[in-house]
């Protein structure tokens, strides 16, 4: 037979539950941190892409304004700026 009494077993249970709870908490915390880091990385990538597209649109608008100005000059509606 075992040399353990009911008291011996019950004394070890809280420590086992505490260790198990701590491990579960640590594992869950690690998973949450991974998910949050992944979300942060994706958000940063999207943010960089949006800013790049805004810069591209700004350059296109500048080119469009220049082309319109050139057309107006050629049509005689404006005089060239010097």
Secondary structure, 3 states (H helix, E strand, C coil): CCCCCHHHHHHHHHHHHHHHHHHHHHHHHHHHHHHHHHHHHHHHHHHHHHHHHHHHHHHHHHHHHHHHHHHHHHHCCCCCCC
